[in-house]
């Protein structure tokens, strides 16, 4: 059996990594949305000359295409983070040698 301190450090590391995946996924999602909204706002400016308008439209088109990839990646990162945290918490609750009377009562209610 492993040392309990090492197990707690590993669990904490997994929970922190899961949280980091969630934060990165949400940041990527929000960043792409803010960039697209910024481009649309700039394009709504009537004072743009034609060349600038073409440049911003091309950039907006690229970001709109990349949005699908970025959002898919964000969903994957968030899912990995949530699963890592949930599985670590479930493992902590379901460990037989660490069960307390309260956790055993909660566990018996759901099983």
Phi and psi restraints in degrees (range 20) as a CNS / XPLOR table:
assign (resid 1 and name C) (resid 2 and name N)
       (resid 2 and name CA) (resid 2 and name C) 1.0 -76.5 20.0 2
assign (resid 2 and name N) (resid 2 and name CA)
       (resid 2 and name C) (resid 3 and name N) 1.0 160.5 20.0 2
assign (resid 2 and name C) (resid 3 and name N)
       (resid 3 and name CA) (resid 3 and name C) 1.0 -66.0 20.0 2
assign (resid 3 and name N) (resid 3 and name CA)
       (resid 3 and name C) (resid 4 and name N) 1.0 133.0 20.0 2
assign (resid 3 and name C) (resid 4 and name N)
       (resid 4 and name CA) (resid 4 and name C) 1.0 -60.5 20.0 2
assign (resid 4 and name N) (resid 4 and name CA)
       (resid 4 and name C) (resid 5 and name N) 1.0 -33.1 20.0 2
assign (resid 4 and name C) (resid 5 and name N)
       (resid 5 and name CA) (resid 5 and name C) 1.0 -66.9 20.0 2
assign (resid 5 and name N) (resid 5 and name CA)
       (resid 5 and name C) (resid 6 and name N) 1.0 -39.1 20.0 2
assign (resid 5 and name C) (resid 6 and name N)
       (resid 6 and name CA) (resid 6 and name C) 1.0 -66.9 20.0 2
assign (resid 6 and name N) (resid 6 and name CA)
       (resid 6 and name C) (resid 7 and name N) 1.0 -40.7 20.0 2
assign (resid 6 and name C) (resid 7 and name N)
       (resid 7 and name CA) (resid 7 and name C) 1.0 -62.4 20.0 2
assign (resid 7 and name N) (resid 7 and name CA)
       (resid 7 and name C) (resid 8 and name N) 1.0 -41.6 20.0 2
assign (resid 7 and name C) (resid 8 and name N)
       (resid 8 and name CA) (resid 8 and name C) 1.0 -64.9 20.0 2
assign (resid 8 and name N) (resid 8 and name CA)
       (resid 8 and name C) (resid 9 and name N) 1.0 -38.4 20.0 2
assign (resid 8 and name C) (resid 9 and name N)
       (resid 9 and name CA) (resid 9 and name C) 1.0 -65.8 20.0 2
assign (resid 9 and name N) (resid 9 and name CA)
       (resid 9 and name C) (resid 10 and name N) 1.0 -40.4 20.0 2
assign (resid 9 and name C) (resid 10 and name N)
       (resid 10 and name CA) (resid 10 and name C) 1.0 -64.5 20.0 2
assign (resid 10 and name N) (resid 10 and name CA)
       (resid 10 and name C) (resid 11 and name N) 1.0 -43.4 20.0 2
assign (resid 10 and name C) (resid 11 and name N)
       (resid 11 and name CA) (resid 11 and name C) 1.0 -63.2 20.0 2
assign (resid 11 and name N) (resid 11 and name CA)
       (resid 11 and name C) (resid 12 and name N) 1.0 -41.7 20.0 2
assign (resid 11 and name C) (resid 12 and name N)
       (resid 12 and name CA) (resid 12 and name C) 1.0 -63.8 20.0 2
assign (resid 12 and name N) (resid 12 and name CA)
       (resid 12 and name C) (resid 13 and name N) 1.0 -40.2 20.0 2
assign (resid 12 and name C) (resid 13 and name N)
       (resid 13 and name CA) (resid 13 and name C) 1.0 -63.7 20.0 2
assign (resid 13 and name N) (resid 13 and name CA)
       (resid 13 and name C) (resid 14 and name N) 1.0 -41.1 20.0 2
assign (resid 13 and name C) (resid 14 and name N)
       (resid 14 and name CA) (resid 14 and name C) 1.0 -66.6 20.0 2
assign (resid 14 and name N) (resid 14 and name CA)
       (resid 14 and name C) (resid 15 and name N) 1.0 -41.6 20.0 2
assign (resid 14 and name C) (resid 15 and name N)
       (resid 15 and name CA) (resid 15 and name C) 1.0 -64.4 20.0 2
assign (resid 15 and name N) (resid 15 and name CA)
       (resid 15 and name C) (resid 16 and name N) 1.0 -42.2 20.0 2
assign (resid 15 and name C) (resid 16 and name N)
       (resid 16 and name CA) (resid 16 and name C) 1.0 -65.6 20.0 2
assign (resid 16 and name N) (resid 16 and name CA)
       (resid 16 and name C) (resid 17 and name N) 1.0 -40.4 20.0 2
assign (resid 16 and name C) (resid 17 and name N)
       (resid 17 and name CA) (resid 17 and name C) 1.0 -64.4 20.0 2
assign (resid 17 and name N) (resid 17 and name CA)
       (resid 17 and name C) (resid 18 and name N) 1.0 -40.6 20.0 2
assign (resid 17 and name C) (resid 18 and name N)
       (resid 18 and name CA) (resid 18 and name C) 1.0 -61.8 20.0 2
assign (resid 18 and name N) (resid 18 and name CA)
       (resid 18 and name C) (resid 19 and name N) 1.0 -42.9 20.0 2
assign (resid 18 and name C) (resid 19 and name N)
       (resid 19 and name CA) (resid 19 and name C) 1.0 -62.9 20.0 2
assign (resid 19 and name N) (resid 19 and name CA)
       (resid 19 and name C) (resid 20 and name N) 1.0 -38.8 20.0 2
assign (resid 19 and name C) (resid 20 and name N)
       (resid 20 and name CA) (resid 20 and name C) 1.0 -64.8 20.0 2
assign (resid 20 and name N) (resid 20 and name CA)
       (resid 20 and name C) (resid 21 and name N) 1.0 -41.3 20.0 2
assign (resid 20 and name C) (resid 21 and name N)
       (resid 21 and name CA) (resid 21 and name C) 1.0 -61.7 20.0 2
assign (resid 21 and name N) (resid 21 and name CA)
       (resid 21 and name C) (resid 22 and name N) 1.0 -40.8 20.0 2
assign (resid 21 and name C) (resid 22 and name N)
       (resid 22 and name CA) (resid 22 and name C) 1.0 -64.2 20.0 2
assign (resid 22 and name N) (resid 22 and name CA)
       (resid 22 and name C) (resid 23 and name N) 1.0 -45.1 20.0 2
assign (resid 22 and name C) (resid 23 and name N)
       (resid 23 and name CA) (resid 23 and name C) 1.0 -64.2 20.0 2
assign (resid 23 and name N) (resid 23 and name CA)
       (resid 23 and name C) (resid 24 and name N) 1.0 -44.2 20.0 2
assign (resid 23 and name C) (resid 24 and name N)
       (resid 24 and name CA) (resid 24 and name C) 1.0 -63.7 20.0 2
assign (resid 24 and name N) (resid 24 and name CA)
       (resid 24 and name C) (resid 25 and name N) 1.0 -42.7 20.0 2
assign (resid 24 and name C) (resid 25 and name N)
       (resid 25 and name CA) (resid 25 and name C) 1.0 -61.9 20.0 2
assign (resid 25 and name N) (resid 25 and name CA)
       (resid 25 and name C) (resid 26 and name N) 1.0 -44.4 20.0 2
assign (resid 25 and name C) (resid 26 and name N)
       (resid 26 and name CA) (resid 26 and name C) 1.0 -68.2 20.0 2
assign (resid 26 and name N) (resid 26 and name CA)
       (resid 26 and name C) (resid 27 and name N) 1.0 -37.8 20.0 2
assign (resid 26 and name C) (resid 27 and name N)
       (resid 27 and name CA) (resid 27 and name C) 1.0 -64.3 20.0 2
assign (resid 27 and name N) (resid 27 and name CA)
       (resid 27 and name C) (resid 28 and name N) 1.0 -41.7 20.0 2
assign (resid 27 and name C) (resid 28 and name N)
       (resid 28 and name CA) (resid 28 and name C) 1.0 -63.4 20.0 2
assign (resid 28 and name N) (resid 28 and name CA)
       (resid 28 and name C) (resid 29 and name N) 1.0 -42.7 20.0 2
assign (resid 28 and name C) (resid 29 and name N)
       (resid 29 and name CA) (resid 29 and name C) 1.0 -61.6 20.0 2
assign (resid 29 and name N) (resid 29 and name CA)
       (resid 29 and name C) (resid 30 and name N) 1.0 -50.0 20.0 2
assign (resid 29 and name C) (resid 30 and name N)
       (resid 30 and name CA) (resid 30 and name C) 1.0 -66.9 20.0 2
assign (resid 30 and name N) (resid 30 and name CA)
       (resid 30 and name C) (resid 31 and name N) 1.0 -37.6 20.0 2
assign (resid 30 and name C) (resid 31 and name N)
       (resid 31 and name CA) (resid 31 and name C) 1.0 -61.0 20.0 2
assign (resid 31 and name N) (resid 31 and name CA)
       (resid 31 and name C) (resid 32 and name N) 1.0 -47.0 20.0 2
assign (resid 31 and name C) (resid 32 and name N)
       (resid 32 and name CA) (resid 32 and name C) 1.0 -64.4 20.0 2
assign (resid 32 and name N) (resid 32 and name CA)
       (resid 32 and name C) (resid 33 and name N) 1.0 -38.7 20.0 2
assign (resid 32 and name C) (resid 33 and name N)
       (resid 33 and name CA) (resid 33 and name C) 1.0 -65.1 20.0 2
assign (resid 33 and name N) (resid 33 and name CA)
       (resid 33 and name C) (resid 34 and name N) 1.0 -42.0 20.0 2
assign (resid 33 and name C) (resid 34 and name N)
       (resid 34 and name CA) (resid 34 and name C) 1.0 -66.2 20.0 2
assign (resid 34 and name N) (resid 34 and name CA)
       (resid 34 and name C) (resid 35 and name N) 1.0 -38.5 20.0 2
assign (resid 34 and name C) (resid 35 and name N)
       (resid 35 and name CA) (resid 35 and name C) 1.0 -64.3 20.0 2
assign (resid 35 and name N) (resid 35 and name CA)
       (resid 35 and name C) (resid 36 and name N) 1.0 -44.6 20.0 2
assign (resid 35 and name C) (resid 36 and name N)
       (resid 36 and name CA) (resid 36 and name C) 1.0 -64.6 20.0 2
assign (resid 36 and name N) (resid 36 and name CA)
       (resid 36 and name C) (resid 37 and name N) 1.0 -43.4 20.0 2
assign (resid 36 and name C) (resid 37 and name N)
       (resid 37 and name CA) (resid 37 and name C) 1.0 -63.1 20.0 2
assign (resid 37 and name N) (resid 37 and name CA)
       (resid 37 and name C) (resid 38 and name N) 1.0 -37.9 20.0 2
assign (resid 37 and name C) (resid 38 and name N)
       (resid 38 and name CA) (resid 38 and name C) 1.0 -64.4 20.0 2
assign (resid 38 and name N) (resid 38 and name CA)
       (resid 38 and name C) (resid 39 and name N) 1.0 -42.5 20.0 2
assign (resid 38 and name C) (resid 39 and name N)
       (resid 39 and name CA) (resid 39 and name C) 1.0 -64.0 20.0 2
assign (resid 39 and name N) (resid 39 and name CA)
       (resid 39 and name C) (resid 40 and name N) 1.0 -42.4 20.0 2
assign (resid 39 and name C) (resid 40 and name N)
       (resid 40 and name CA) (resid 40 and name C) 1.0 -64.3 20.0 2
assign (resid 40 and name N) (resid 40 and name CA)
       (resid 40 and name C) (resid 41 and name N) 1.0 -36.8 20.0 2
assign (resid 40 and name C) (resid 41 and name N)
       (resid 41 and name CA) (resid 41 and name C) 1.0 -67.9 20.0 2
assign (resid 41 and name N) (resid 41 and name CA)
       (resid 41 and name C) (resid 42 and name N) 1.0 -41.2 20.0 2
assign (resid 41 and name C) (resid 42 and name N)
       (resid 42 and name CA) (resid 42 and name C) 1.0 -64.7 20.0 2
assign (resid 42 and name N) (resid 42 and name CA)
       (resid 42 and name C) (resid 43 and name N) 1.0 -40.1 20.0 2
assign (resid 42 and name C) (resid 43 and name N)
       (resid 43 and name CA) (resid 43 and name C) 1.0 -68.5 20.0 2
assign (resid 43 and name N) (resid 43 and name CA)
       (resid 43 and name C) (resid 44 and name N) 1.0 -20.8 20.0 2
assign (resid 43 and name C) (resid 44 and name N)
       (resid 44 and name CA) (resid 44 and name C) 1.0 -79.6 20.0 2
assign (resid 44 and name N) (resid 44 and name CA)
       (resid 44 and name C) (resid 45 and name N) 1.0 -4.7 20.0 2
assign (resid 44 and name C) (resid 45 and name N)
       (resid 45 and name CA) (resid 45 and name C) 1.0 -74.1 20.0 2
assign (resid 45 and name N) (resid 45 and name CA)
       (resid 45 and name C) (resid 46 and name N) 1.0 121.0 20.0 2
assign (resid 45 and name C) (resid 46 and name N)
       (resid 46 and name CA) (resid 46 and name C) 1.0 -74.7 20.0 2
assign (resid 46 and name N) (resid 46 and name CA)
       (resid 46 and name C) (resid 47 and name N) 1.0 -11.5 20.0 2
assign (resid 46 and name C) (resid 47 and name N)
       (resid 47 and name CA) (resid 47 and name C) 1.0 -85.9 20.0 2
assign (resid 47 and name N) (resid 47 and name CA)
       (resid 47 and name C) (resid 48 and name N) 1.0 1.9 20.0 2
assign (resid 47 and name C) (resid 48 and name N)
       (resid 48 and name CA) (resid 48 and name C) 1.0 -72.1 20.0 2
assign (resid 48 and name N) (resid 48 and name CA)
       (resid 48 and name C) (resid 49 and name N) 1.0 137.9 20.0 2
assign (resid 48 and name C) (resid 49 and name N)
       (resid 49 and name CA) (resid 49 and name C) 1.0 -79.5 20.0 2
assign (resid 49 and name N) (resid 49 and name CA)
       (resid 49 and name C) (resid 50 and name N) 1.0 165.7 20.0 2
assign (resid 49 and name C) (resid 50 and name N)
       (resid 50 and name CA) (resid 50 and name C) 1.0 -61.1 20.0 2
assign (resid 50 and name N) (resid 50 and name CA)
       (resid 50 and name C) (resid 51 and name N) 1.0 -41.5 20.0 2
assign (resid 50 and name C) (resid 51 and name N)
       (resid 51 and name CA) (resid 51 and name C) 1.0 -64.4 20.0 2
assign (resid 51 and name N) (resid 51 and name CA)
       (resid 51 and name C) (resid 52 and name N) 1.0 -42.1 20.0 2
assign (resid 51 and name C) (resid 52 and name N)
       (resid 52 and name CA) (resid 52 and name C) 1.0 -64.7 20.0 2
assign (resid 52 and name N) (resid 52 and name CA)
       (resid 52 and name C) (resid 53 and name N) 1.0 -39.1 20.0 2
assign (resid 52 and name C) (resid 53 and name N)
       (resid 53 and name CA) (resid 53 and name C) 1.0 -62.0 20.0 2
assign (resid 53 and name N) (resid 53 and name CA)
       (resid 53 and name C) (resid 54 and name N) 1.0 -43.8 20.0 2
assign (resid 53 and name C) (resid 54 and name N)
       (resid 54 and name CA) (resid 54 and name C) 1.0 -62.1 20.0 2
assign (resid 54 and name N) (resid 54 and name CA)
       (resid 54 and name C) (resid 55 and name N) 1.0 -41.9 20.0 2
assign (resid 54 and name C) (resid 55 and name N)
       (resid 55 and name CA) (resid 55 and name C) 1.0 -63.0 20.0 2
assign (resid 55 and name N) (resid 55 and name CA)
       (resid 55 and name C) (resid 56 and name N) 1.0 -46.4 20.0 2
assign (resid 55 and name C) (resid 56 and name N)
       (resid 56 and name CA) (resid 56 and name C) 1.0 -68.0 20.0 2
assign (resid 56 and name N) (resid 56 and name CA)
       (resid 56 and name C) (resid 57 and name N) 1.0 -35.6 20.0 2
assign (resid 56 and name C) (resid 57 and name N)
       (resid 57 and name CA) (resid 57 and name C) 1.0 -65.5 20.0 2
assign (resid 57 and name N) (resid 57 and name CA)
       (resid 57 and name C) (resid 58 and name N) 1.0 -39.6 20.0 2
assign (resid 57 and name C) (resid 58 and name N)
       (resid 58 and name CA) (resid 58 and name C) 1.0 -64.2 20.0 2
assign (resid 58 and name N) (resid 58 and name CA)
       (resid 58 and name C) (resid 59 and name N) 1.0 -41.7 20.0 2
assign (resid 58 and name C) (resid 59 and name N)
       (resid 59 and name CA) (resid 59 and name C) 1.0 -66.5 20.0 2
assign (resid 59 and name N) (resid 59 and name CA)
       (resid 59 and name C) (resid 60 and name N) 1.0 -41.4 20.0 2
assign (resid 59 and name C) (resid 60 and name N)
       (resid 60 and name CA) (resid 60 and name C) 1.0 -63.0 20.0 2
assign (resid 60 and name N) (resid 60 and name CA)
       (resid 60 and name C) (resid 61 and name N) 1.0 -40.6 20.0 2
assign (resid 60 and name C) (resid 61 and name N)
       (resid 61 and name CA) (resid 61 and name C) 1.0 -63.2 20.0 2
assign (resid 61 and name N) (resid 61 and name CA)
       (resid 61 and name C) (resid 62 and name N) 1.0 -41.2 20.0 2
assign (resid 61 and name C) (resid 62 and name N)
       (resid 62 and name CA) (resid 62 and name C) 1.0 -63.7 20.0 2
assign (resid 62 and name N) (resid 62 and name CA)
       (resid 62 and name C) (resid 63 and name N) 1.0 -45.9 20.0 2
assign (resid 62 and name C) (resid 63 and name N)
       (resid 63 and name CA) (resid 63 and name C) 1.0 -66.2 20.0 2
assign (resid 63 and name N) (resid 63 and name CA)
       (resid 63 and name C) (resid 64 and name N) 1.0 -35.3 20.0 2
assign (resid 63 and name C) (resid 64 and name N)
       (resid 64 and name CA) (resid 64 and name C) 1.0 -65.5 20.0 2
assign (resid 64 and name N) (resid 64 and name CA)
       (resid 64 and name C) (resid 65 and name N) 1.0 -39.3 20.0 2
assign (resid 64 and name C) (resid 65 and name N)
       (resid 65 and name CA) (resid 65 and name C) 1.0 -68.0 20.0 2
assign (resid 65 and name N) (resid 65 and name CA)
       (resid 65 and name C) (resid 66 and name N) 1.0 -41.9 20.0 2
assign (resid 65 and name C) (resid 66 and name N)
       (resid 66 and name CA) (resid 66 and name C) 1.0 -71.6 20.0 2
assign (resid 66 and name N) (resid 66 and name CA)
       (resid 66 and name C) (resid 67 and name N) 1.0 -18.5 20.0 2
assign (resid 66 and name C) (resid 67 and name N)
       (resid 67 and name CA) (resid 67 and name C) 1.0 -59.7 20.0 2
assign (resid 67 and name N) (resid 67 and name CA)
       (resid 67 and name C) (resid 68 and name N) 1.0 -38.1 20.0 2
assign (resid 67 and name C) (resid 68 and name N)
       (resid 68 and name CA) (resid 68 and name C) 1.0 -61.2 20.0 2
assign (resid 68 and name N) (resid 68 and name CA)
       (resid 68 and name C) (resid 69 and name N) 1.0 -45.9 20.0 2
assign (resid 68 and name C) (resid 69 and name N)
       (resid 69 and name CA) (resid 69 and name C) 1.0 -66.8 20.0 2
assign (resid 69 and name N) (resid 69 and name CA)
       (resid 69 and name C) (resid 70 and name N) 1.0 -44.2 20.0 2
assign (resid 69 and name C) (resid 70 and name N)
       (resid 70 and name CA) (resid 70 and name C) 1.0 -64.6 20.0 2
assign (resid 70 and name N) (resid 70 and name CA)
       (resid 70 and name C) (resid 71 and name N) 1.0 -41.0 20.0 2
assign (resid 70 and name C) (resid 71 and name N)
       (resid 71 and name CA) (resid 71 and name C) 1.0 -68.9 20.0 2
assign (resid 71 and name N) (resid 71 and name CA)
       (resid 71 and name C) (resid 72 and name N) 1.0 -38.2 20.0 2
assign (resid 71 and name C) (resid 72 and name N)
       (resid 72 and name CA) (resid 72 and name C) 1.0 -63.2 20.0 2
assign (resid 72 and name N) (resid 72 and name CA)
       (resid 72 and name C) (resid 73 and name N) 1.0 -43.4 20.0 2
assign (resid 72 and name C) (resid 73 and name N)
       (resid 73 and name CA) (resid 73 and name C) 1.0 -63.4 20.0 2
assign (resid 73 and name N) (resid 73 and name CA)
       (resid 73 and name C) (resid 74 and name N) 1.0 -40.3 20.0 2
assign (resid 73 and name C) (resid 74 and name N)
       (resid 74 and name CA) (resid 74 and name C) 1.0 -61.7 20.0 2
assign (resid 74 and name N) (resid 74 and name CA)
       (resid 74 and name C) (resid 75 and name N) 1.0 -44.1 20.0 2
assign (resid 74 and name C) (resid 75 and name N)
       (resid 75 and name CA) (resid 75 and name C) 1.0 -62.6 20.0 2
assign (resid 75 and name N) (resid 75 and name CA)
       (resid 75 and name C) (resid 76 and name N) 1.0 -41.2 20.0 2
assign (resid 75 and name C) (resid 76 and name N)
       (resid 76 and name CA) (resid 76 and name C) 1.0 -63.9 20.0 2
assign (resid 76 and name N) (resid 76 and name CA)
       (resid 76 and name C) (resid 77 and name N) 1.0 -46.2 20.0 2
assign (resid 76 and name C) (resid 77 and name N)
       (resid 77 and name CA) (resid 77 and name C) 1.0 -62.7 20.0 2
assign (resid 77 and name N) (resid 77 and name CA)
       (resid 77 and name C) (resid 78 and name N) 1.0 -43.7 20.0 2
assign (resid 77 and name C) (resid 78 and name N)
       (resid 78 and name CA) (resid 78 and name C) 1.0 -64.5 20.0 2
assign (resid 78 and name N) (resid 78 and name CA)
       (resid 78 and name C) (resid 79 and name N) 1.0 -41.3 20.0 2
assign (resid 78 and name C) (resid 79 and name N)
       (resid 79 and name CA) (resid 79 and name C) 1.0 -63.8 20.0 2
assign (resid 79 and name N) (resid 79 and name CA)
       (resid 79 and name C) (resid 80 and name N) 1.0 -43.7 20.0 2
assign (resid 79 and name C) (resid 80 and name N)
       (resid 80 and name CA) (resid 80 and name C) 1.0 -61.4 20.0 2
assign (resid 80 and name N) (resid 80 and name CA)
       (resid 80 and name C) (resid 81 and name N) 1.0 -43.1 20.0 2
assign (resid 80 and name C) (resid 81 and name N)
       (resid 81 and name CA) (resid 81 and name C) 1.0 -62.6 20.0 2
assign (resid 81 and name N) (resid 81 and name CA)
       (resid 81 and name C) (resid 82 and name N) 1.0 -45.6 20.0 2
assign (resid 81 and name C) (resid 82 and name N)
       (resid 82 and name CA) (resid 82 and name C) 1.0 -65.5 20.0 2
assign (resid 82 and name N) (resid 82 and name CA)
       (resid 82 and name C) (resid 83 and name N) 1.0 -42.9 20.0 2
assign (resid 82 and name C) (resid 83 and name N)
       (resid 83 and name CA) (resid 83 and name C) 1.0 -63.0 20.0 2
assign (resid 83 and name N) (resid 83 and name CA)
       (resid 83 and name C) (resid 84 and name N) 1.0 -41.7 20.0 2
assign (resid 83 and name C) (resid 84 and name N)
       (resid 84 and name CA) (resid 84 and name C) 1.0 -61.6 20.0 2
assign (resid 84 and name N) (resid 84 and name CA)
       (resid 84 and name C) (resid 85 and name N) 1.0 -43.8 20.0 2
assign (resid 84 and name C) (resid 85 and name N)
       (resid 85 and name CA) (resid 85 and name C) 1.0 -67.5 20.0 2
assign (resid 85 and name N) (resid 85 and name CA)
       (resid 85 and name C) (resid 86 and name N) 1.0 -46.3 20.0 2
assign (resid 85 and name C) (resid 86 and name N)
       (resid 86 and name CA) (resid 86 and name C) 1.0 -63.5 20.0 2
assign (resid 86 and name N) (resid 86 and name CA)
       (resid 86 and name C) (resid 87 and name N) 1.0 -44.0 20.0 2
assign (resid 86 and name C) (resid 87 and name N)
       (resid 87 and name CA) (resid 87 and name C) 1.0 -66.0 20.0 2
assign (resid 87 and name N) (resid 87 and name CA)
       (resid 87 and name C) (resid 88 and name N) 1.0 -36.5 20.0 2
assign (resid 87 and name C) (resid 88 and name N)
       (resid 88 and name CA) (resid 88 and name C) 1.0 -65.2 20.0 2
assign (resid 88 and name N) (resid 88 and name CA)
       (resid 88 and name C) (resid 89 and name N) 1.0 -43.3 20.0 2
assign (resid 88 and name C) (resid 89 and name N)
       (resid 89 and name CA) (resid 89 and name C) 1.0 -66.0 20.0 2
assign (resid 89 and name N) (resid 89 and name CA)
       (resid 89 and name C) (resid 90 and name N) 1.0 -40.4 20.0 2
assign (resid 89 and name C) (resid 90 and name N)
       (resid 90 and name CA) (resid 90 and name C) 1.0 -64.0 20.0 2
assign (resid 90 and name N) (resid 90 and name CA)
       (resid 90 and name C) (resid 91 and name N) 1.0 -41.1 20.0 2
assign (resid 90 and name C) (resid 91 and name N)
       (resid 91 and name CA) (resid 91 and name C) 1.0 -62.2 20.0 2
assign (resid 91 and name N) (resid 91 and name CA)
       (resid 91 and name C) (resid 92 and name N) 1.0 -39.4 20.0 2
assign (resid 91 and name C) (resid 92 and name N)
       (resid 92 and name CA) (resid 92 and name C) 1.0 -64.8 20.0 2
assign (resid 92 and name N) (resid 92 and name CA)
       (resid 92 and name C) (resid 93 and name N) 1.0 -41.5 20.0 2
assign (resid 92 and name C) (resid 93 and name N)
       (resid 93 and name CA) (resid 93 and name C) 1.0 -70.5 20.0 2
assign (resid 93 and name N) (resid 93 and name CA)
       (resid 93 and name C) (resid 94 and name N) 1.0 -39.5 20.0 2
assign (resid 93 and name C) (resid 94 and name N)
       (resid 94 and name CA) (resid 94 and name C) 1.0 -89.4 20.0 2
assign (resid 94 and name N) (resid 94 and name CA)
       (resid 94 and name C) (resid 95 and name N) 1.0 0.5 20.0 2
assign (resid 94 and name C) (resid 95 and name N)
       (resid 95 and name CA) (resid 95 and name C) 1.0 -64.5 20.0 2
assign (resid 95 and name N) (resid 95 and name CA)
       (resid 95 and name C) (resid 96 and name N) 1.0 122.9 20.0 2
assign (resid 95 and name C) (resid 96 and name N)
       (resid 96 and name CA) (resid 96 and name C) 1.0 -64.2 20.0 2
assign (resid 96 and name N) (resid 96 and name CA)
       (resid 96 and name C) (resid 97 and name N) 1.0 -38.9 20.0 2
assign (resid 96 and name C) (resid 97 and name N)
       (resid 97 and name CA) (resid 97 and name C) 1.0 -75.6 20.0 2
assign (resid 97 and name N) (resid 97 and name CA)
       (resid 97 and name C) (resid 98 and name N) 1.0 -11.6 20.0 2
assign (resid 97 and name C) (resid 98 and name N)
       (resid 98 and name CA) (resid 98 and name C) 1.0 -108.6 20.0 2
assign (resid 98 and name N) (resid 98 and name CA)
       (resid 98 and name C) (resid 99 and name N) 1.0 3.5 20.0 2
assign (resid 98 and name C) (resid 99 and name N)
       (resid 99 and name CA) (resid 99 and name C) 1.0 -68.5 20.0 2
assign (resid 99 and name N) (resid 99 and name CA)
       (resid 99 and name C) (resid 100 and name N) 1.0 131.5 20.0 2
assign (resid 99 and name C) (resid 100 and name N)
       (resid 100 and name CA) (resid 100 and name C) 1.0 -103.6 20.0 2
assign (resid 100 and name N) (resid 100 and name CA)
       (resid 100 and name C) (resid 101 and name N) 1.0 176.3 20.0 2
assign (resid 100 and name C) (resid 101 and name N)
       (resid 101 and name CA) (resid 101 and name C) 1.0 -64.8 20.0 2
assign (resid 101 and name N) (resid 101 and name CA)
       (resid 101 and name C) (resid 102 and name N) 1.0 -38.6 20.0 2
assign (resid 101 and name C) (resid 102 and name N)
       (resid 102 and name CA) (resid 102 and name C) 1.0 -67.0 20.0 2
assign (resid 102 and name N) (resid 102 and name CA)
       (resid 102 and name C) (resid 103 and name N) 1.0 -46.9 20.0 2
assign (resid 102 and name C) (resid 103 and name N)
       (resid 103 and name CA) (resid 103 and name C) 1.0 -67.1 20.0 2
assign (resid 103 and name N) (resid 103 and name CA)
       (resid 103 and name C) (resid 104 and name N) 1.0 -33.0 20.0 2
assign (resid 103 and name C) (resid 104 and name N)
       (resid 104 and name CA) (resid 104 and name C) 1.0 -66.2 20.0 2
assign (resid 104 and name N) (resid 104 and name CA)
       (resid 104 and name C) (resid 105 and name N) 1.0 -38.3 20.0 2
assign (resid 104 and name C) (resid 105 and name N)
       (resid 105 and name CA) (resid 105 and name C) 1.0 -66.2 20.0 2
assign (resid 105 and name N) (resid 105 and name CA)
       (resid 105 and name C) (resid 106 and name N) 1.0 -45.3 20.0 2
assign (resid 105 and name C) (resid 106 and name N)
       (resid 106 and name CA) (resid 106 and name C) 1.0 -62.7 20.0 2
assign (resid 106 and name N) (resid 106 and name CA)
       (resid 106 and name C) (resid 107 and name N) 1.0 -40.9 20.0 2
assign (resid 106 and name C) (resid 107 and name N)
       (resid 107 and name CA) (resid 107 and name C) 1.0 -66.0 20.0 2
assign (resid 107 and name N) (resid 107 and name CA)
       (resid 107 and name C) (resid 108 and name N) 1.0 -40.5 20.0 2
assign (resid 107 and name C) (resid 108 and name N)
       (resid 108 and name CA) (resid 108 and name C) 1.0 -68.5 20.0 2
assign (resid 108 and name N) (resid 108 and name CA)
       (resid 108 and name C) (resid 109 and name N) 1.0 -24.1 20.0 2
assign (resid 108 and name C) (resid 109 and name N)
       (resid 109 and name CA) (resid 109 and name C) 1.0 -70.6 20.0 2
assign (resid 109 and name N) (resid 109 and name CA)
       (resid 109 and name C) (resid 110 and name N) 1.0 -31.4 20.0 2
assign (resid 109 and name C) (resid 110 and name N)
       (resid 110 and name CA) (resid 110 and name C) 1.0 -99.5 20.0 2
assign (resid 110 and name N) (resid 110 and name CA)
       (resid 110 and name C) (resid 111 and name N) 1.0 -12.9 20.0 2
